[in-house]
Amino acid sequence: MSILIDDAIWPAHGRLWAHLVSDRSLEELHAFARRNQLPQRSFDRDHYDVPEDAVPRLIAAGAEQVGGKELVRRLIGSGLRIPARDRRG
């Protein structure tokens, strides 16, 4: 399993958020999210947005904490990354 989580540095809705991804498959990502009670609405095409307070729990459950650049590098390498231009609309 290669579930990755970055640092919660992204502000939105009065909180800081992290990204949770898989560098293998979306099925793996969704299964991990279900096991850890992440709401489906937090999925955004190739990642889950995760509030800062959930990060330690997800790491304890097996997510590997990496920097944001490493997370994106591995997501691109997996072929699962949805480019910004394709997120519009």
Biopython code that builds the backbone (N, CA, C, O; Angstrom):
import numpy as np
from Bio.PDB.StructureBuilder import StructureBuilder

atoms = [
    (1, "MET", "N", (0.849, -1.183, 0.000)),
    (1, "MET", "CA", (0.000, 0.000, 0.000)),
    (1, "MET", "C", (0.884, 1.232, 0.000)),
    (1, "MET", "O", (1.869, 1.290, 0.737)),
    (2, "SER", "N", (0.549, 2.203, -0.808)),
    (2, "SER", "CA", (1.276, 3.460, -0.875)),
    (2, "SER", "C", (0.306, 4.621, -0.769)),
    (2, "SER", "O", (0.027, 5.309, -1.751)),
    (3, "ILE", "N", (-0.195, 4.824, 0.414)),
    (3, "ILE", "CA", (-1.043, 5.982, 0.687)),
    (3, "ILE", "C", (-0.142, 7.067, 1.243)),
    (3, "ILE", "O", (0.620, 6.834, 2.182)),
    (4, "LEU", "N", (-0.230, 8.245, 0.665)),
    (4, "LEU", "CA", (0.629, 9.358, 1.030)),
    (4, "LEU", "C", (-0.212, 10.514, 1.547)),
    (4, "LEU", "O", (-1.340, 10.724, 1.100)),
    (5, "ILE", "N", (0.346, 11.262, 2.494)),
    (5, "ILE", "CA", (-0.318, 12.463, 2.999)),
    (5, "ILE", "C", (0.733, 13.555, 3.148)),
    (5, "ILE", "O", (1.840, 13.299, 3.622)),
    (6, "ASP", "N", (0.388, 14.759, 2.747)),
    (6, "ASP", "CA", (1.325, 15.875, 2.893)),
    (6, "ASP", "C", (0.988, 16.681, 4.136)),
    (6, "ASP", "O", (0.068, 16.340, 4.880)),
    (7, "ASP", "N", (1.742, 17.757, 4.355)),
    (7, "ASP", "CA", (1.515, 18.612, 5.511)),
    (7, "ASP", "C", (0.259, 19.453, 5.311)),
    (7, "ASP", "O", (-0.060, 19.862, 4.194)),
    (8, "ALA", "N", (-0.431, 19.699, 6.387)),
    (8, "ALA", "CA", (-1.657, 20.509, 6.339)),
    (8, "ALA", "C", (-1.274, 21.992, 6.301)),
    (8, "ALA", "O", (-1.154, 22.645, 7.338)),
    (9, "ILE", "N", (-1.087, 22.503, 5.086)),
    (9, "ILE", "CA", (-0.680, 23.897, 4.921)),
    (9, "ILE", "C", (-1.647, 24.687, 4.047)),
    (9, "ILE", "O", (-1.438, 25.874, 3.800)),
    (10, "TRP", "N", (-2.702, 24.030, 3.582)),
    (10, "TRP", "CA", (-3.621, 24.654, 2.632)),
    (10, "TRP", "C", (-4.832, 25.222, 3.368)),
    (10, "TRP", "O", (-5.650, 24.458, 3.880)),
    (11, "PRO", "N", (-4.961, 26.562, 3.431)),
    (11, "PRO", "CA", (-6.091, 27.151, 4.158)),
    (11, "PRO", "C", (-7.382, 27.143, 3.340)),
    (11, "PRO", "O", (-7.384, 27.423, 2.141)),
    (12, "ALA", "N", (-8.476, 26.815, 4.022)),
    (12, "ALA", "CA", (-9.811, 26.894, 3.433)),
    (12, "ALA", "C", (-10.830, 26.709, 4.546)),
    (12, "ALA", "O", (-10.635, 25.884, 5.439)),
    (13, "HIS", "N", (-11.897, 27.460, 4.498)),
    (13, "HIS", "CA", (-13.003, 27.310, 5.452)),
    (13, "HIS", "C", (-12.550, 27.445, 6.900)),
    (13, "HIS", "O", (-13.075, 26.767, 7.783)),
    (14, "GLY", "N", (-11.578, 28.319, 7.145)),
    (14, "GLY", "CA", (-11.115, 28.574, 8.504)),
    (14, "GLY", "C", (-10.257, 27.469, 9.100)),
    (14, "GLY", "O", (-10.049, 27.429, 10.313)),
    (15, "ARG", "N", (-9.755, 26.565, 8.252)),
    (15, "ARG", "CA", (-8.925, 25.448, 8.718)),
    (15, "ARG", "C", (-7.738, 25.265, 7.780)),
    (15, "ARG", "O", (-7.676, 25.863, 6.706)),
    (16, "LEU", "N", (-6.798, 24.427, 8.206)),
    (16, "LEU", "CA", (-5.713, 24.005, 7.326)),
    (16, "LEU", "C", (-5.994, 22.584, 6.864)),
    (16, "LEU", "O", (-6.538, 21.769, 7.609)),
    (17, "TRP", "N", (-5.611, 22.300, 5.617)),
    (17, "TRP", "CA", (-5.929, 21.019, 4.997)),
    (17, "TRP", "C", (-4.680, 20.374, 4.418)),
    (17, "TRP", "O", (-3.742, 21.056, 4.005)),
    (18, "ALA", "N", (-4.689, 19.055, 4.397)),
    (18, "ALA", "CA", (-3.657, 18.238, 3.757)),
    (18, "ALA", "C", (-4.301, 17.494, 2.595)),
    (18, "ALA", "O", (-5.519, 17.522, 2.415)),
    (19, "HIS", "N", (-3.456, 16.828, 1.812)),
    (19, "HIS", "CA", (-3.933, 16.000, 0.696)),
    (19, "HIS", "C", (-3.563, 14.552, 0.961)),
    (19, "HIS", "O", (-2.457, 14.261, 1.418)),
    (20, "LEU", "N", (-4.476, 13.657, 0.678)),
    (20, "LEU", "CA", (-4.275, 12.222, 0.824)),
    (20, "LEU", "C", (-4.393, 11.599, -0.555)),
    (20, "LEU", "O", (-5.405, 11.787, -1.231)),
    (21, "VAL", "N", (-3.369, 10.855, -0.988)),
    (21, "VAL", "CA", (-3.355, 10.247, -2.326)),
    (21, "VAL", "C", (-2.842, 8.815, -2.243)),
    (21, "VAL", "O", (-2.306, 8.379, -1.225)),
    (22, "SER", "N", (-3.025, 8.107, -3.339)),
    (22, "SER", "CA", (-2.369, 6.818, -3.546)),
    (22, "SER", "C", (-1.447, 6.969, -4.740)),
    (22, "SER", "O", (-1.781, 7.657, -5.704)),
    (23, "ASP", "N", (-0.291, 6.328, -4.680)),
    (23, "ASP", "CA", (0.574, 6.332, -5.859)),
    (23, "ASP", "C", (0.443, 5.009, -6.616)),
    (23, "ASP", "O", (1.295, 4.660, -7.433)),
    (24, "ARG", "N", (-0.645, 4.275, -6.327)),
    (24, "ARG", "CA", (-0.904, 3.010, -7.029)),
    (24, "ARG", "C", (-2.252, 2.982, -7.733)),
    (24, "ARG", "O", (-2.322, 2.684, -8.925)),
    (25, "SER", "N", (-3.342, 3.295, -6.993)),
    (25, "SER", "CA", (-4.659, 3.214, -7.625)),
    (25, "SER", "C", (-5.690, 4.007, -6.839)),
    (25, "SER", "O", (-5.563, 4.209, -5.631)),
    (26, "LEU", "N", (-6.715, 4.451, -7.559)),
    (26, "LEU", "CA", (-7.817, 5.130, -6.873)),
    (26, "LEU", "C", (-8.593, 4.155, -6.009)),
    (26, "LEU", "O", (-9.136, 4.551, -4.977)),
    (27, "GLU", "N", (-8.660, 2.895, -6.401)),
    (27, "GLU", "CA", (-9.352, 1.892, -5.588)),
    (27, "GLU", "C", (-8.693, 1.775, -4.220)),
    (27, "GLU", "O", (-9.374, 1.711, -3.197)),
    (28, "GLU", "N", (-7.354, 1.747, -4.209)),
    (28, "GLU", "CA", (-6.611, 1.698, -2.949)),
    (28, "GLU", "C", (-6.910, 2.941, -2.104)),
    (28, "GLU", "O", (-7.125, 2.836, -0.896)),
    (29, "LEU", "N", (-6.923, 4.100, -2.732)),
    (29, "LEU", "CA", (-7.188, 5.353, -2.034)),
    (29, "LEU", "C", (-8.586, 5.352, -1.425)),
    (29, "LEU", "O", (-8.752, 5.692, -0.253)),
    (30, "HIS", "N", (-9.590, 4.971, -2.211)),
    (30, "HIS", "CA", (-10.964, 4.959, -1.708)),
    (30, "HIS", "C", (-11.136, 3.932, -0.576)),
    (30, "HIS", "O", (-11.856, 4.194, 0.388)),
    (31, "ALA", "N", (-10.492, 2.788, -0.684)),
    (31, "ALA", "CA", (-10.589, 1.774, 0.377)),
    (31, "ALA", "C", (-9.982, 2.306, 1.669)),
    (31, "ALA", "O", (-10.559, 2.122, 2.741)),
    (32, "PHE", "N", (-8.840, 2.955, 1.585)),
    (32, "PHE", "CA", (-8.211, 3.541, 2.776)),
    (32, "PHE", "C", (-9.121, 4.609, 3.374)),
    (32, "PHE", "O", (-9.304, 4.664, 4.590)),
    (33, "ALA", "N", (-9.689, 5.454, 2.521)),
    (33, "ALA", "CA", (-10.582, 6.519, 2.991)),
    (33, "ALA", "C", (-11.811, 5.932, 3.692)),
    (33, "ALA", "O", (-12.218, 6.428, 4.743)),
    (34, "ARG", "N", (-12.398, 4.889, 3.122)),
    (34, "ARG", "CA", (-13.562, 4.246, 3.759)),
    (34, "ARG", "C", (-13.193, 3.666, 5.128)),
    (34, "ARG", "O", (-13.921, 3.851, 6.104)),
    (35, "ARG", "N", (-12.056, 2.963, 5.190)),
    (35, "ARG", "CA", (-11.623, 2.366, 6.466)),
    (35, "ARG", "C", (-11.405, 3.421, 7.541)),
    (35, "ARG", "O", (-11.522, 3.142, 8.734)),
    (36, "ASN", "N", (-11.087, 4.630, 7.107)),
    (36, "ASN", "CA", (-10.772, 5.706, 8.055)),
    (36, "ASN", "C", (-11.849, 6.782, 8.118)),
    (36, "ASN", "O", (-11.598, 7.903, 8.561)),
    (37, "GLN", "N", (-13.046, 6.427, 7.672)),
    (37, "GLN", "CA", (-14.239, 7.271, 7.782)),
    (37, "GLN", "C", (-14.072, 8.671, 7.190)),
    (37, "GLN", "O", (-14.552, 9.650, 7.761)),
    (38, "LEU", "N", (-13.389, 8.764, 6.044)),
    (38, "LEU", "CA", (-13.328, 10.048, 5.351)),
    (38, "LEU", "C", (-14.569, 10.173, 4.480)),
    (38, "LEU", "O", (-14.922, 9.230, 3.772)),
    (39, "PRO", "N", (-15.229, 11.309, 4.520)),
    (39, "PRO", "CA", (-16.439, 11.461, 3.708)),
    (39, "PRO", "C", (-16.117, 11.500, 2.219)),
    (39, "PRO", "O", (-15.113, 12.083, 1.809)),
    (40, "GLN", "N", (-16.958, 10.886, 1.425)),
    (40, "GLN", "CA", (-16.772, 10.861, -0.032)),
    (40, "GLN", "C", (-16.709, 12.282, -0.599)),
    (40, "GLN", "O", (-16.022, 12.522, -1.592)),
    (41, "ARG", "N", (-17.414, 13.214, 0.021)),
    (41, "ARG", "CA", (-17.421, 14.590, -0.489)),
    (41, "ARG", "C", (-16.043, 15.260, -0.402)),
    (41, "ARG", "O", (-15.820, 16.293, -1.034)),
    (42, "SER", "N", (-15.118, 14.680, 0.373)),
    (42, "SER", "CA", (-13.779, 15.269, 0.476)),
    (42, "SER", "C", (-12.853, 14.800, -0.647)),
    (42, "SER", "O", (-11.696, 15.217, -0.708)),
    (43, "PHE", "N", (-13.357, 13.927, -1.545)),
    (43, "PHE", "CA", (-12.566, 13.469, -2.687)),
    (43, "PHE", "C", (-12.644, 14.509, -3.799)),
    (43, "PHE", "O", (-13.724, 14.988, -4.142)),
    (44, "ASP", "N", (-11.479, 14.852, -4.358)),
    (44, "ASP", "CA", (-11.401, 15.850, -5.427)),
    (44, "ASP", "C", (-10.578, 15.298, -6.592)),
    (44, "ASP", "O", (-9.417, 15.670, -6.764)),
    (45, "ARG", "N", (-11.165, 14.429, -7.373)),
    (45, "ARG", "CA", (-10.657, 13.875, -8.622)),
    (45, "ARG", "C", (-9.446, 12.957, -8.503)),
    (45, "ARG", "O", (-9.430, 11.890, -9.116)),
    (46, "ASP", "N", (-8.426, 13.344, -7.728)),
    (46, "ASP", "CA", (-7.265, 12.466, -7.568)),
    (46, "ASP", "C", (-6.725, 12.437, -6.144)),
    (46, "ASP", "O", (-5.695, 11.820, -5.875)),
    (47, "HIS", "N", (-7.426, 13.109, -5.232)),
    (47, "HIS", "CA", (-6.984, 13.169, -3.841)),
    (47, "HIS", "C", (-8.163, 13.443, -2.917)),
    (47, "HIS", "O", (-9.241, 13.851, -3.351)),
    (48, "TYR", "N", (-7.928, 13.206, -1.640)),
    (48, "TYR", "CA", (-8.876, 13.606, -0.607)),
    (48, "TYR", "C", (-8.298, 14.824, 0.101)),
    (48, "TYR", "O", (-7.102, 14.871, 0.388)),
    (49, "ASP", "N", (-9.143, 15.803, 0.380)),
    (49, "ASP", "CA", (-8.764, 16.922, 1.230)),
    (49, "ASP", "C", (-9.045, 16.494, 2.665)),
    (49, "ASP", "O", (-10.143, 16.039, 2.984)),
    (50, "VAL", "N", (-8.041, 16.646, 3.528)),
    (50, "VAL", "CA", (-8.096, 16.129, 4.888)),
    (50, "VAL", "C", (-7.814, 17.260, 5.873)),
    (50, "VAL", "O", (-6.802, 17.946, 5.727)),
    (51, "PRO", "N", (-8.664, 17.478, 6.860)),
    (51, "PRO", "CA", (-8.398, 18.536, 7.839)),
    (51, "PRO", "C", (-7.187, 18.195, 8.702)),
    (51, "PRO", "O", (-6.884, 17.029, 8.956)),
    (52, "GLU", "N", (-6.517, 19.231, 9.136)),
    (52, "GLU", "CA", (-5.280, 19.093, 9.909)),
    (52, "GLU", "C", (-5.415, 18.138, 11.093)),
    (52, "GLU", "O", (-4.501, 17.360, 11.367)),
    (53, "ASP", "N", (-6.535, 18.190, 11.789)),
    (53, "ASP", "CA", (-6.678, 17.357, 12.983)),
    (53, "ASP", "C", (-6.792, 15.864, 12.670)),
    (53, "ASP", "O", (-6.637, 15.040, 13.571)),
    (54, "ALA", "N", (-7.061, 15.497, 11.408)),
    (54, "ALA", "CA", (-7.147, 14.083, 11.022)),
    (54, "ALA", "C", (-5.800, 13.504, 10.597)),
    (54, "ALA", "O", (-5.659, 12.285, 10.500)),
    (55, "VAL", "N", (-4.821, 14.350, 10.345)),
    (55, "VAL", "CA", (-3.535, 13.881, 9.824)),
    (55, "VAL", "C", (-2.873, 12.854, 10.749)),
    (55, "VAL", "O", (-2.481, 11.794, 10.262)),
    (56, "PRO", "N", (-2.726, 13.109, 12.055)),
    (56, "PRO", "CA", (-2.074, 12.105, 12.909)),
    (56, "PRO", "C", (-2.792, 10.749, 12.898)),
    (56, "PRO", "O", (-2.142, 9.704, 12.915)),
    (57, "ARG", "N", (-4.097, 10.766, 12.871)),
    (57, "ARG", "CA", (-4.880, 9.518, 12.843)),
    (57, "ARG", "C", (-4.622, 8.739, 11.559)),
    (57, "ARG", "O", (-4.516, 7.513, 11.587)),
    (58, "LEU", "N", (-4.520, 9.446, 10.431)),
    (58, "LEU", "CA", (-4.298, 8.784, 9.149)),
    (58, "LEU", "C", (-2.871, 8.241, 9.042)),
    (58, "LEU", "O", (-2.645, 7.194, 8.436)),
    (59, "ILE", "N", (-1.925, 8.946, 9.625)),
    (59, "ILE", "CA", (-0.548, 8.442, 9.668)),
    (59, "ILE", "C", (-0.497, 7.177, 10.530)),
    (59, "ILE", "O", (0.145, 6.194, 10.159)),
    (60, "ALA", "N", (-1.168, 7.207, 11.668)),
    (60, "ALA", "CA", (-1.219, 6.022, 12.533)),
    (60, "ALA", "C", (-1.869, 4.838, 11.825)),
    (60, "ALA", "O", (-1.551, 3.685, 12.119)),
    (61, "ALA", "N", (-2.780, 5.121, 10.891)),
    (61, "ALA", "CA", (-3.469, 4.066, 10.140)),
    (61, "ALA", "C", (-2.640, 3.559, 8.962)),
    (61, "ALA", "O", (-3.042, 2.610, 8.289)),
    (62, "GLY", "N", (-1.488, 4.180, 8.705)),
    (62, "GLY", "CA", (-0.606, 3.672, 7.663)),
    (62, "GLY", "C", (-0.244, 4.621, 6.545)),
    (62, "GLY", "O", (0.548, 4.259, 5.675)),
    (63, "ALA", "N", (-0.797, 5.832, 6.534)),
    (63, "ALA", "CA", (-0.421, 6.794, 5.497)),
    (63, "ALA", "C", (1.016, 7.251, 5.742)),
    (63, "ALA", "O", (1.425, 7.468, 6.883)),
    (64, "GLU", "N", (1.765, 7.391, 4.667)),
    (64, "GLU", "CA", (3.152, 7.853, 4.753)),
    (64, "GLU", "C", (3.168, 9.372, 4.595)),
    (64, "GLU", "O", (2.696, 9.902, 3.589)),
    (65, "GLN", "N", (3.712, 10.067, 5.589)),
    (65, "GLN", "CA", (3.778, 11.521, 5.507)),
    (65, "GLN", "C", (4.973, 11.923, 4.651)),
    (65, "GLN", "O", (6.104, 11.506, 4.898)),
    (66, "VAL", "N", (4.694, 12.747, 3.636)),
    (66, "VAL", "CA", (5.720, 13.245, 2.724)),
    (66, "VAL", "C", (5.480, 14.733, 2.506)),
    (66, "VAL", "O", (4.399, 15.244, 2.800)),
    (67, "GLY", "N", (6.476, 15.415, 1.999)),
    (67, "GLY", "CA", (6.305, 16.818, 1.634)),
    (67, "GLY", "C", (5.403, 16.953, 0.421)),
    (67, "GLY", "O", (5.184, 15.992, -0.316)),
    (68, "GLY", "N", (4.891, 18.138, 0.226)),
    (68, "GLY", "CA", (3.978, 18.375, -0.889)),
    (68, "GLY", "C", (4.586, 18.091, -2.250)),
    (68, "GLY", "O", (3.919, 17.529, -3.119)),
    (69, "LYS", "N", (5.849, 18.474, -2.451)),
    (69, "LYS", "CA", (6.500, 18.228, -3.742)),
    (69, "LYS", "C", (6.660, 16.738, -3.997)),
    (69, "LYS", "O", (6.466, 16.274, -5.121)),
    (70, "GLU", "N", (7.010, 15.988, -2.964)),
    (70, "GLU", "CA", (7.148, 14.534, -3.102)),
    (70, "GLU", "C", (5.796, 13.894, -3.405)),
    (70, "GLU", "O", (5.704, 12.997, -4.243)),
    (71, "LEU", "N", (4.755, 14.354, -2.727)),
    (71, "LEU", "CA", (3.414, 13.819, -2.973)),
    (71, "LEU", "C", (3.012, 14.022, -4.431)),
    (71, "LEU", "O", (2.529, 13.093, -5.076)),
    (72, "VAL", "N", (3.207, 15.218, -4.946)),
    (72, "VAL", "CA", (2.842, 15.500, -6.339)),
    (72, "VAL", "C", (3.717, 14.704, -7.296)),
    (72, "VAL", "O", (3.217, 14.172, -8.287)),
    (73, "ARG", "N", (5.016, 14.612, -7.018)),
    (73, "ARG", "CA", (5.921, 13.850, -7.880)),
    (73, "ARG", "C", (5.470, 12.397, -7.996)),
    (73, "ARG", "O", (5.436, 11.832, -9.089)),
    (74, "ARG", "N", (5.126, 11.803, -6.861)),
    (74, "ARG", "CA", (4.712, 10.402, -6.879)),
    (74, "ARG", "C", (3.330, 10.222, -7.492)),
    (74, "ARG", "O", (3.063, 9.203, -8.129)),
    (75, "LEU", "N", (2.451, 11.198, -7.308)),
    (75, "LEU", "CA", (1.127, 11.129, -7.921)),
    (75, "LEU", "C", (1.236, 11.230, -9.441)),
    (75, "LEU", "O", (0.567, 10.489, -10.162)),
    (76, "ILE", "N", (2.066, 12.132, -9.924)),
    (76, "ILE", "CA", (2.295, 12.247, -11.370)),
    (76, "ILE", "C", (2.895, 10.950, -11.898)),
    (76, "ILE", "O", (2.460, 10.433, -12.928)),
    (77, "GLY", "N", (3.891, 10.426, -11.194)),
    (77, "GLY", "CA", (4.545, 9.194, -11.614)),
    (77, "GLY", "C", (3.597, 8.008, -11.700)),
    (77, "GLY", "O", (3.813, 7.089, -12.489)),
    (78, "SER", "N", (2.553, 8.030, -10.891)),
    (78, "SER", "CA", (1.580, 6.935, -10.890)),
    (78, "SER", "C", (0.622, 7.003, -12.077)),
    (78, "SER", "O", (-0.042, 6.019, -12.403)),
    (79, "GLY", "N", (0.555, 8.172, -12.723)),
    (79, "GLY", "CA", (-0.396, 8.365, -13.804)),
    (79, "GLY", "C", (-1.789, 8.751, -13.323)),
    (79, "GLY", "O", (-2.711, 8.868, -14.130)),
    (80, "LEU", "N", (-1.951, 8.951, -12.018)),
    (80, "LEU", "CA", (-3.269, 9.281, -11.459)),
    (80, "LEU", "C", (-3.530, 10.785, -11.352)),
    (80, "LEU", "O", (-4.666, 11.193, -11.107)),
    (81, "ARG", "N", (-2.519, 11.600, -11.528)),
    (81, "ARG", "CA", (-2.662, 13.045, -11.364)),
    (81, "ARG", "C", (-3.595, 13.611, -12.421)),
    (81, "ARG", "O", (-3.451, 13.323, -13.610)),
    (82, "ILE", "N", (-4.563, 14.427, -11.976)),
    (82, "ILE", "CA", (-5.435, 15.179, -12.891)),
    (82, "ILE", "C", (-4.846, 16.583, -12.990)),
    (82, "ILE", "O", (-4.847, 17.316, -12.001)),
    (83, "PRO", "N", (-4.338, 16.977, -14.171)),
    (83, "PRO", "CA", (-3.735, 18.309, -14.310)),
    (83, "PRO", "C", (-4.736, 19.429, -14.025)),
    (83, "PRO", "O", (-5.939, 19.262, -14.223)),
    (84, "ALA", "N", (-4.231, 20.560, -13.564)),
    (84, "ALA", "CA", (-5.080, 21.708, -13.215)),
    (84, "ALA", "C", (-5.989, 22.108, -14.382)),
    (84, "ALA", "O", (-7.151, 22.459, -14.177)),
    (85, "ARG", "N", (-5.461, 22.052, -15.588)),
    (85, "ARG", "CA", (-6.265, 22.465, -16.756)),
    (85, "ARG", "C", (-7.501, 21.572, -16.934)),
    (85, "ARG", "O", (-8.514, 22.008, -17.479)),
    (86, "ASP", "N", (-7.406, 20.319, -16.468)),
    (86, "ASP", "CA", (-8.528, 19.397, -16.587)),
    (86, "ASP", "C", (-9.473, 19.462, -15.385)),
    (86, "ASP", "O", (-10.523, 18.820, -15.398)),
    (87, "ARG", "N", (-9.120, 20.225, -14.350)),
    (87, "ARG", "CA", (-9.966, 20.369, -13.166)),
    (87, "ARG", "C", (-11.043, 21.426, -13.381)),
    (87, "ARG", "O", (-12.072, 21.402, -12.705)),
    (88, "ARG", "N", (-10.829, 22.331, -14.286)),
    (88, "ARG", "CA", (-11.785, 23.419, -14.512)),
    (88, "ARG", "C", (-13.074, 22.896, -15.110)),
    (88, "ARG", "O", (-13.086, 21.959, -15.908)),
    (89, "GLY", "N", (-14.157, 23.530, -14.697)),
    (89, "GLY", "CA", (-15.439, 23.194, -15.296)),
    (89, "GLY", "C", (-15.992, 21.990, -14.695)),
    (89, "GLY", "O", (-17.077, 21.552, -15.077)),
]
sb = StructureBuilder()
sb.init_structure("model")
sb.init_model(0)
sb.init_chain("A")
sb.init_seg("    ")
for serial, (resi, resn, name, xyz) in enumerate(atoms, 1):
    if name == "N":
        sb.init_residue(resn, " ", resi, " ")
    sb.init_atom(name, np.array(xyz, "f"), 0.0, 1.0, " ", f" {name:<3s}", serial, name[0])
structure = sb.get_structure()
